[in-house]
């Protein structure tokens, strides 16, 4: 199955759960693409004692998950993508079209 995940929040627990879902799906042999939108593009900067976002991101990347961040959303926040490539709404439409299922967090 091809799973698309859209993360549209910088809430640590929600971002952590999105990564947990993505990592679990990858461990079951699924293809997973995650798109960071709105405040979700801040995921790379989340630091939280209870929710280890950097570890989840590392596992996601090492397991073959694909990550993209909305370039417009990054620009509005004066941020640059570090872990993932800058993406566009066209990339999001393509991810949605290519996915068997799409889940949105936030």
N, CA and C of each residue as an Amber inpcrd file, in Angstrom:
protein
   318
   0.8410000  -1.1790000   0.0000000   0.0000000   0.0000000   0.0000000
   0.8850000   1.2410000   0.0000000   0.4110000   2.2800000  -0.6620000
   1.0680000   3.5830000  -0.6410000   0.2770000   4.4830000   0.2990000
   0.9340000   4.9080000   1.3660000   0.2940000   5.7430000   2.3810000
   0.8280000   7.1600000   2.2850000  -0.0730000   8.1280000   2.2290000
   0.2980000   9.5350000   2.2710000  -0.0920000  10.0970000   3.6280000
   0.8310000  10.8240000   4.2450000   0.5620000  11.4570000   5.5370000
   0.7850000  12.9530000   5.3770000  -0.2120000  13.7410000   5.7670000
  -0.0890000  15.1980000   5.7550000  -0.0520000  15.6530000   7.2070000
   1.0160000  16.3520000   7.5750000   1.1410000  16.8930000   8.9320000
   0.9850000  18.4010000   8.8470000  -0.0370000  18.9260000   9.5330000
  -0.3550000  20.3460000   9.4670000  -0.3820000  20.9740000  10.8630000
   0.5910000  20.5790000  11.7040000   0.6890000  21.1440000  13.0480000
   2.1180000  20.9730000  13.5550000   2.4950000  21.8290000  14.4920000
   3.7970000  21.6830000  15.1460000   3.6350000  21.1650000  16.5780000
   2.4480000  20.6440000  16.8890000   2.2180000  20.0500000  18.2080000
   3.1140000  18.8170000  18.3470000   3.9640000  18.7650000  19.3820000
   4.9160000  17.6630000  19.5090000   4.2740000  16.2740000  19.5250000
   3.2170000  16.0970000  20.2810000   2.6050000  14.7690000  20.3720000
   1.9860000  14.3470000  19.0360000   1.3610000  15.2820000  18.3430000
   0.7420000  14.9620000  17.0600000   1.8020000  14.6230000  16.0210000
   2.8840000  15.4010000  15.9830000   3.9790000  15.1110000  15.0470000
   4.5950000  13.7520000  15.3560000   4.7820000  13.4560000  16.6270000
   5.3490000  12.1740000  17.0640000   4.4470000  11.0270000  16.6190000
   3.1290000  11.1920000  16.7770000   2.2010000  10.1420000  16.3620000
   2.1860000   9.9610000  14.8440000   2.3130000  11.0380000  14.0880000
   2.4000000  10.9260000  12.6280000   3.6370000  10.1220000  12.2340000
   4.7410000  10.3930000  12.8980000   5.9730000   9.6450000  12.6290000
   5.8490000   8.1950000  13.0620000   5.2130000   7.9590000  14.1930000
   5.0020000   6.5760000  14.6460000   4.2010000   5.7860000  13.6220000
   3.1320000   6.3960000  13.0940000   2.3230000   5.7340000  12.0810000
   3.1540000   5.4600000  10.8270000   3.8710000   6.4710000  10.3730000
   4.7100000   6.3010000   9.1870000   5.7500000   5.2120000   9.3650000
   6.3970000   5.2040000  10.5140000   7.4300000   4.1950000  10.7710000
   6.8400000   2.7910000  10.8830000   5.6790000   2.6770000  11.4840000
   5.0220000   1.3670000  11.5820000   4.6160000   0.8650000  10.1980000
   4.0670000   1.7570000   9.3860000   3.6770000   1.3710000   8.0250000
   4.8990000   0.9390000   7.2120000   6.0020000   1.6600000   7.3560000
   7.2340000   1.2820000   6.6560000   7.7240000  -0.0900000   7.1150000
   7.6260000  -0.3630000   8.4140000   8.0990000  -1.6500000   8.9460000
   7.2640000  -2.8180000   8.4210000   6.0560000  -2.5380000   7.9530000
   5.1710000  -3.5670000   7.3970000   5.3150000  -3.6750000   5.8780000
   6.2890000  -2.9370000   5.3100000   6.5570000  -3.0250000   3.8780000
   5.7820000  -2.0600000   3.0040000   5.1200000  -1.0900000   3.6140000
   4.3690000  -0.1010000   2.8510000   5.2780000   1.0290000   2.3860000
   4.8500000   1.7220000   1.3620000   5.5240000   2.9280000   0.8990000
   4.8550000   4.1070000   1.5910000   5.6480000   5.0090000   2.1870000
   5.0700000   6.1210000   2.9370000   5.6910000   7.4350000   2.4830000
   4.8130000   8.3830000   2.1640000   5.2170000   9.7390000   1.8170000
   4.5570000  10.6870000   2.8070000   5.3520000  11.5760000   3.3970000
   4.8200000  12.5470000   4.3540000   5.0490000  13.9520000   3.8140000
   4.0030000  14.7710000   3.8840000   4.0720000  16.1510000   3.4270000
   3.8230000  17.0600000   4.6200000   4.7460000  17.9780000   4.8630000
   4.6310000  18.9390000   5.9660000   4.0210000  20.2260000   5.4270000
   2.9350000  20.6500000   6.0480000   2.1580000  21.7780000   5.5730000
   1.8650000  22.7100000   6.7440000   1.7160000  24.0010000   6.4850000
   1.4300000  24.9580000   7.5590000   2.4960000  24.8750000   8.6340000
   2.0790000  24.8920000   9.8900000   3.0600000  24.8330000  10.9860000
   3.7380000  23.4690000  11.0820000   3.2650000  22.4990000  10.3040000
   3.9240000  21.1950000  10.2610000   5.3550000  21.2750000   9.7360000
   5.6570000  22.3280000   8.9470000   7.0190000  22.4690000   8.4310000
   8.0220000  22.7420000   9.5510000   7.5170000  23.0590000  10.7380000
   8.3840000  23.3080000  11.8870000   8.8040000  22.0190000  12.5880000
   8.3810000  20.8740000  12.0680000   8.6560000  19.5860000  12.7110000
  10.1390000  19.4020000  13.0210000  11.0000000  19.7980000  12.0980000
  12.4380000  19.5990000  12.2790000  12.9870000  20.3490000  13.4920000
  12.2720000  21.3680000  13.9480000  12.7470000  22.1980000  15.0590000
  12.0750000  21.8760000  16.3880000  11.1880000  20.8750000  16.3990000
  10.4870000  20.5350000  17.6390000  11.4490000  19.8500000  18.6050000
  11.5380000  20.3990000  19.7820000  12.3440000  19.7920000  20.8420000
  11.4110000  19.5970000  22.0370000  11.2640000  18.3420000  22.4410000
  10.3260000  18.0320000  23.5070000  10.8670000  16.8350000  24.2880000
  10.8170000  16.9270000  25.6000000  11.3250000  15.8420000  26.4600000
  10.5420000  14.5480000  26.2940000   9.2510000  14.6590000  26.0940000
   8.3890000  13.4800000  26.0500000   8.2790000  12.8380000  24.6740000
   8.4740000  13.6210000  23.6090000   8.2610000  13.1280000  22.2580000
   9.5170000  13.3580000  21.4230000  10.2270000  12.2680000  21.1300000
  11.5240000  12.3420000  20.4530000  11.3480000  12.4310000  18.9390000
  11.1010000  13.6410000  18.4550000  10.8850000  13.8790000  17.0330000
  12.1500000  13.5770000  16.2180000  13.3450000  14.0370000  16.6290000
  14.5390000  13.7270000  15.8320000  14.7570000  12.2220000  15.6240000
  14.5130000  11.4220000  16.6440000  14.6590000   9.9720000  16.5100000
  13.6420000   9.4180000  15.5140000  12.3940000   9.8750000  15.6200000
  11.3530000   9.4310000  14.6990000  11.6600000   9.8100000  13.2580000
  12.1700000  11.0320000  13.0500000  12.5530000  11.4770000  11.7080000
  13.6970000  10.6370000  11.1520000  14.6670000  10.3530000  12.0100000
  15.8110000   9.5360000  11.5920000  15.3570000   8.1450000  11.1570000
  14.5160000   7.5120000  11.9660000  13.9850000   6.1890000  11.6210000
  13.2010000   6.2360000  10.3150000  12.3890000   7.2870000  10.1580000
  11.5670000   7.4390000   8.9630000  12.4570000   7.5040000   7.7170000
  13.4780000   8.3280000   7.7560000  14.3850000   8.4760000   6.6130000
  15.1640000   7.1940000   6.3440000  15.6890000   6.5830000   7.3940000
  16.4870000   5.3610000   7.2380000  15.6580000   4.1820000   6.7490000
  14.3530000   4.2210000   6.9970000  13.4710000   3.1260000   6.5880000
  12.9000000   3.3370000   5.1850000  13.2770000   4.4300000   4.5340000
  12.8310000   4.6620000   3.1650000  11.6310000   5.5590000   3.0180000
  11.1980000   6.1940000   4.0980000  10.0870000   7.1400000   4.0030000
  10.5120000   8.3810000   3.2400000   9.5660000   8.9700000   2.5200000
   9.8230000  10.1850000   1.7600000   9.1560000  11.3520000   2.4620000
   9.8850000  12.4540000   2.5760000   9.4180000  13.6240000   3.3050000
   9.5490000  14.8480000   2.4190000   8.5330000  15.7100000   2.4220000
   8.5880000  16.9730000   1.7000000   7.9630000  18.0590000   2.5490000
   8.4400000  19.2810000   2.3920000   7.9230000  20.4130000   3.1630000
   7.4750000  21.5140000   2.2140000   6.3080000  22.0730000   2.4660000
   5.7570000  23.1500000   1.6480000   6.7130000  24.3490000   1.6480000
   7.1970000  24.6990000   0.4690000   8.1290000  25.8120000   0.3460000
   7.5220000  27.1420000   0.7520000   6.2620000  27.3670000   0.4020000
   5.5870000  28.6070000   0.7760000   5.4510000  28.7060000   2.2910000
   5.0920000  27.5970000   2.9300000   4.9360000  27.5760000   4.3900000
   6.2750000  27.8220000   5.0800000   7.3480000  27.2500000   4.5290000
   8.6880000  27.4940000   5.0780000   9.0520000  28.9680000   4.9350000
   8.8090000  29.5240000   3.7660000   9.1450000  30.9150000   3.4990000
   8.3930000  31.8630000   4.4280000   7.1180000  31.6050000   4.6490000
   6.3140000  32.4590000   5.5440000   6.8530000  32.4460000   6.9710000
   7.5340000  31.3630000   7.3330000   8.0890000  31.2320000   8.6850000
   9.5830000  31.5600000   8.7210000  10.1120000  32.0240000   7.6020000
  11.5320000  32.3810000   7.4920000  12.4170000  31.2050000   7.8920000
  12.0600000  30.0100000   7.3800000  12.8000000  28.7940000   7.6890000
  13.3290000  28.1610000   6.4130000  14.3250000  27.3170000   6.5820000
  14.8430000  26.5150000   5.4860000  14.6620000  25.0530000   5.8560000
  14.4200000  24.2290000   4.8450000  14.3090000  22.7920000   5.0810000
  15.7030000  22.2350000   5.3290000  15.8270000  21.3810000   6.3380000
  17.1070000  20.7560000   6.6610000  17.0900000  19.2830000   6.2800000
  16.0740000  18.5730000   6.7430000  15.9980000  17.1270000   6.5570000
  15.3090000  16.7570000   5.2480000  14.3620000  17.5700000   4.8240000
  13.5630000  17.1890000   3.6590000  13.6290000  18.2530000   2.5670000
  13.3490000  17.8350000   1.3350000  13.3630000  18.7950000   0.2300000
  12.1540000  19.7280000   0.2720000  12.3400000  20.8980000  -0.3090000
  11.2470000  21.8510000  -0.4360000  10.2950000  21.3150000  -1.4970000
   9.0040000  21.3350000  -1.1740000   7.9830000  20.8160000  -2.0760000
   6.9510000  21.8910000  -2.3760000   6.0470000  21.5580000  -3.2810000
   5.0330000  22.5040000  -3.7250000   3.6430000  21.8870000  -3.5940000
   2.6220000  22.6880000  -3.8330000   1.2530000  22.1700000  -3.8420000
   1.1040000  21.1170000  -4.9440000   1.7930000  21.2910000  -6.0610000
   1.7550000  20.2800000  -7.1270000   2.2890000  18.9480000  -6.6160000
   3.3440000  18.9990000  -5.7930000   3.8970000  17.7690000  -5.1980000
   2.8800000  17.1260000  -4.2620000   2.1490000  17.9580000  -3.5040000
   1.1250000  17.4290000  -2.6010000   0.0010000  16.7710000  -3.3940000
  -0.4450000  17.4170000  -4.4660000  -1.4880000  16.8340000  -5.3140000
  -1.0170000  15.4960000  -5.8770000   0.2250000  15.4410000  -6.3290000
   0.7850000  14.1930000  -6.8580000   0.8340000  13.1100000  -5.7860000
   1.2600000  13.4790000  -4.5620000   1.3020000  12.5060000  -3.4720000
  -0.0930000  11.9560000  -3.1950000  -1.0840000  12.8430000  -3.1420000
  -2.4560000  12.4160000  -2.8710000  -2.9560000  11.5000000  -3.9880000
  -2.7060000  11.8810000  -5.2270000  -3.1590000  11.0880000  -6.3740000
  -2.5110000   9.7140000  -6.4180000  -1.2550000   9.6370000  -6.0210000
  -0.5090000   8.3770000  -6.0770000  -0.7470000   7.4770000  -4.8710000
  -1.3420000   8.0180000  -3.8090000  -1.5250000   7.2540000  -2.5710000
  -2.7890000   6.4030000  -2.6210000  -2.7100000   5.2340000  -1.9790000
  -3.9080000   4.4060000  -1.7980000  -4.7640000   4.9700000  -0.6700000
  -4.1130000   5.5030000   0.3430000  -4.7810000   6.1160000   1.5000000
  -4.0070000   7.3580000   1.8990000  -4.7400000   8.3760000   2.3770000
  -4.1110000   9.6000000   2.8690000  -4.6700000   9.8850000   4.2570000
  -3.7770000  10.1550000   5.1890000  -4.1460000  10.4740000   6.5610000
  -3.6160000  11.8640000   6.8650000  -4.4540000  12.6790000   7.5120000
  -4.0430000  14.0340000   7.8680000  -3.9710000  14.1560000   9.3860000
  -2.8720000  14.7420000   9.8700000  -2.6980000  15.0310000  11.2910000
  -2.6710000  16.5330000  11.4400000  -3.5040000  17.0480000  12.3260000
  -3.4910000  18.4770000  12.6200000  -4.7150000  19.1120000  12.0930000
